[in-house]
Structures are given as structure tokens and as C-alpha cells.
Amino acid sequence: MVRMDPASGVGYVELPTGWLAPDGTLHKEVTIREMTGRDEDMLASDSVPVVRRLNAVMAGCTLAVGDVNDRTTIEKAVLDMPSGDRMALLVGLRILSHGPMYDMLVTCDRCSNEGKATVNLEEFETEAPEDPSVRTFTETMPPGCKYKTVQWAVLTGHSDSLLEELREKVQDSDMTLHLLARLRKLDDKEVSFRSKGAIREVVEAVKDLRSRDYDFLRTKFAEREGGVDMSFEFRCPKCKKDLKGRVNVGQPGFFFPSVT
Ligand SMILES: [Zn+2]
């Protein structure tokens, strides 16, 4: 996940997809520095929305994306990156700053026992997409779907701000919001999130989708997007049930191991 240079304290993160520069060059490696007290204060600052905090810390700790080291371009690159790349960057920052071992509390869904799971973030695997330069896809929907084709785009840092906005305006599950934020075209009709009315229109349009269409799209997202597999397995120490969980980088303990 992250290659470290102990002499300089600098780390190199290999992005699953990569940042596409405006000139079309794909940059797969990000050079990062350890987080400082100032970055941690930024992360802990409750007055700033969490996405803005993460963006600031990701951009601040990035020394270069490929061979690009201009500050303004780095800030833009962090937003342009696919969400899977941003995840890899955050995991890389965590490993470089606090090491790869991450402790968290896992509640057993059978006996309700709360146990401490320790995961090694170095062991998390990244998945590269088939063609990292393609960020927009058009799917031919299964027969019976209201739409013949659905065009969607890979989630990026820009989508994170959109998701935050959607979360405020649309009372729906995160799963639905993540689907909404990817949509670009339903048949030939462009999807717009520019106004409250436009958002309402999209929400109404996807309500006509059946679970089969949702499942189809989700399978395609998973197939085509690169990312980091954040899942882990854990055996309940009390009843021995095998549990599956996912590491959430938004949890306070992820960047502040002393809190847990
Ligand atoms: Zn249990």
C-alpha cells in the first residue's frame, strides 16, 4: 500500500486507478509526508465538514502526484482522483503516520459481545480497473428496466461534496445516494444536480428502478472501479462466530489511535 523511505520519512502510495492530468498523462504514484500536529488539529476540527477536512489533509500531506508538485494542481488532483484512490491515499497516510496496525471495537451480531479487532492495513489489497483512463461508462440495462441505457461516472472527490449536499436534501440510504451521485445520463437525458428541483427529478427517476436494476448497476460499479478492499474478518472471542466488517476511514480512531 505504501512504500516508505525511512531516511526522509517520506512515503510513496500506489494509486489503484491514478490521477489523469489535463494533458492526459496518468499519474499512479503519490509522494506523501507524515501528518503533523497541525494536520491532526485540522482533522479534529468539528467546525469544518468532514469531507473538507479530509481534502485539506490529503492535499497538505501530498508532496507530489507523479512528478507534479505545484500546490494548486495538487489540491485539484486530490479532488479529481477517483474515490478508491483517495481511500488508498488516506490509508497510506495512516500507515506512514501511525503504523499499519489498527484496533477497533467490533460488536458481534449473534451474542452482542464487544471485542477488539486488530487489522493490519498493509495487508489490504488494492484492485486496479481494467482501463484506468476510462472514468465514464454506459451500461445497457437488463430487459424490463425503465431505461435502455444508463451512463455513470466513477465517484471522485467532487462527488464527495455532492454526496454531502444530497445527504442534506434527500432522505435516503447512503447506498442510494452513492448510486445517484454516479449518474450522468438516463437514456439520452442528462442528469443534473444543479438545483433542488433537478435533484428531486433524479430522485423520482431512480425510484422507478427495480432492485434488479440497482443490483445490476452496483455489480458494474464494483467491476469497473478501482479501489481498496477495506473488508476484514474477525472471530467473536465469546461465541466464535466469524464476522465480517469494513474499516471506515471516517471513524475518529482511524487517524487518532490513542482515542480508542
Ligand atoms: Zn459472538
Residues whose N, C-alpha, C, O or C-beta is under 5 A from the ligand:
A	BS01	ZN	C108 R110 C111 S112 N113 C236 K238 C239 K240 K241
